Amino acid sequence: MALLRDHIAVVTGSASGIGRAIAAGYAREGARVVLLDVNEQAAAEAAKEIRDGGGKATSFGLDVTKREACAAVAEEIADKVGQVSILCNNAGINRRNAFTSDPSAVLKDWQDIMAINLDGVFNVTHAFLEPLMASKGRIVNIGSIQSFVHVRTPNSPAYTTSKHGVLGFTKALAAELGKHGVRVNAIGPGLIETPLNAQVRANNPELIKIFMDHTPLGRAGKPEDIVGPAIFLASDMSAYVTGSIVMADGGYRSI
């Protein structure tokens, strides 16, 4: 039996990488999936790929930093698709400028990363709160190993701060929304091979080696490695799980 049958699932940042894989996974489990991404054309292509495979999917362009746009797309989805019962907040960016680098770059990193990684999660969740409460829905936020630790490489402090914030937001919402039957959890990916980090992986093999030296499974993750946890947290298999984070990091935090 499909684990997500009769659900409508919204996935942000779903035009590529982890979000695209999660959207496809939700569709395979019977959900009607709504793909949201700032790259509207790529999101439409991903939705078509799901439909071509026999799944149900539609897409809309969305910049998660725009609060009014989030509210508008939530209304449009309610009218055209139906009552959302699963929300996966996946949209995010990362940059690797040290805090002591060029001040203007540091400031821009902070503003851009917070706007997407943290404010974006707030904006989208707030926009879909009414249908999620009405459906006793599930929220799955994408955190990181950096929701706990600063990785053993120079990295933007803005990213670490944003992902700590996502975990805090997850726990705060779980505590508040539990009485409404809404479960809120997170996933903590390690190094996952996505288009977002393709250039870094190609140009900085020493950085990848540092990650691999501290990953017991000895490999980088694939977007599909995040799909199982995302399905689990969205399905009734995790009916008594809320306020938690499922780590999918190849064991990174154990070394």
SULRA-V974723 format. One record per residue. N is the residue number from 1. RES is the residue in one letter. OMEGA is omega in whole degrees, -180 to 180 (* if undefined). Layout:
BEGIN
<<N,RES,OMEGA> <N,RES,OMEGA>>
END
This chain:
BEGIN
<<1,M,179> <2,A,-173> <3,L,-175> <4,L,179> <5,R,179> <6,D,176> <7,H,168> <8,I,-174> <9,A,175> <10,V,178> <11,V,178> <12,T,-179> <13,G,-169> <14,S,179> <15,A,-178> <16,S,172> <17,G,-176> <18,I,-178> <19,G,179> <20,R,179> <21,A,179> <22,I,179> <23,A,179> <24,A,179> <25,G,177> <26,Y,179> <27,A,179> <28,R,180> <29,E,170> <30,G,180> <31,A,165> <32,R,-170> <33,V,174> <34,V,-178> <35,L,178> <36,L,179> <37,D,176> <38,V,175> <39,N,-172> <40,E,-178> <41,Q,180> <42,A,177> <43,A,178> <44,A,178> <45,E,179> <46,A,178> <47,A,178> <48,K,178> <49,E,177> <50,I,180> <51,R,179> <52,D,178> <53,G,177> <54,G,-180> <55,G,179> <56,K,-176> <57,A,171> <58,T,-175> <59,S,176> <60,F,172> <61,G,179> <62,L,168> <63,D,-173> <64,V,179> <65,T,-177> <66,K,-174> <67,R,-179> <68,E,178> <69,A,178> <70,C,179> <71,A,-179> <72,A,-179> <73,V,176> <74,A,177> <75,E,-180> <76,E,179> <77,I,178> <78,A,-178> <79,D,-170> <80,K,-174> <81,V,-179> <82,G,-175> <83,Q,-179> <84,V,179> <85,S,177> <86,I,175> <87,L,174> <88,C,178> <89,N,-176> <90,N,-174> <91,A,180> <92,G,176> <93,I,175> <94,N,172> <95,R,-171> <96,R,175> <97,N,178> <98,A,-180> <99,F,-179> <100,T,178> <101,S,-176> <102,D,-175> <103,P,-179> <104,S,178> <105,A,179> <106,V,-179> <107,L,180> <108,K,176> <109,D,-178> <110,W,-177> <111,Q,-177> <112,D,-177> <113,I,178> <114,M,-178> <115,A,-178> <116,I,-171> <117,N,-176> <118,L,178> <119,D,180> <120,G,178> <121,V,177> <122,F,-175> <123,N,-177> <124,V,180> <125,T,180> <126,H,-179> <127,A,-177> <128,F,-174> <129,L,-177> <130,E,178> <131,P,179> <132,L,177> <133,M,-179> <134,A,-177> <135,S,-172> <136,K,-169> <137,G,-176> <138,R,176> <139,I,178> <140,V,179> <141,N,178> <142,I,175> <143,G,-176> <144,S,166> <145,I,180> <146,Q,166> <147,S,-179> <148,F,-171> <149,V,169> <150,H,-173> <151,V,-173> <152,R,178> <153,T,174> <154,P,-176> <155,N,179> <156,S,176> <157,P,178> <158,A,-179> <159,Y,179> <160,T,-180> <161,T,-179> <162,S,-178> <163,K,167> <164,H,-180> <165,G,179> <166,V,179> <167,L,177> <168,G,178> <169,F,179> <170,T,-178> <171,K,-180> <172,A,179> <173,L,178> <174,A,-180> <175,A,-176> <176,E,-171> <177,L,179> <178,G,-179> <179,K,177> <180,H,179> <181,G,180> <182,V,177> <183,R,-177> <184,V,-179> <185,N,-180> <186,A,172> <187,I,-180> <188,G,178> <189,P,168> <190,G,178> <191,L,-180> <192,I,-179> <193,E,-180> <194,T,175> <195,P,-179> <196,L,-178> <197,N,-177> <198,A,-178> <199,Q,178> <200,V,180> <201,R,-178> <202,A,-171> <203,N,-175> <204,N,-178> <205,P,179> <206,E,177> <207,L,180> <208,I,179> <209,K,178> <210,I,177> <211,F,-175> <212,M,178> <213,D,-179> <214,H,178> <215,T,-176> <216,P,-180> <217,L,169> <218,G,177> <219,R,171> <220,A,178> <221,G,173> <222,K,177> <223,P,-179> <224,E,179> <225,D,180> <226,I,-175> <227,V,-180> <228,G,176> <229,P,-179> <230,A,177> <231,I,179> <232,F,-175> <233,L,179> <234,A,-173> <235,S,178> <236,D,175> <237,M,-180> <238,S,-173> <239,A,-179> <240,Y,-179> <241,V,173> <242,T,-178> <243,G,-175> <244,S,172> <245,I,176> <246,V,-179> <247,M,176> <248,A,-169> <249,D,-180> <250,G,-180> <251,G,-175> <252,Y,-174> <253,R,-178> <254,S,-179> <255,I,*>>
END
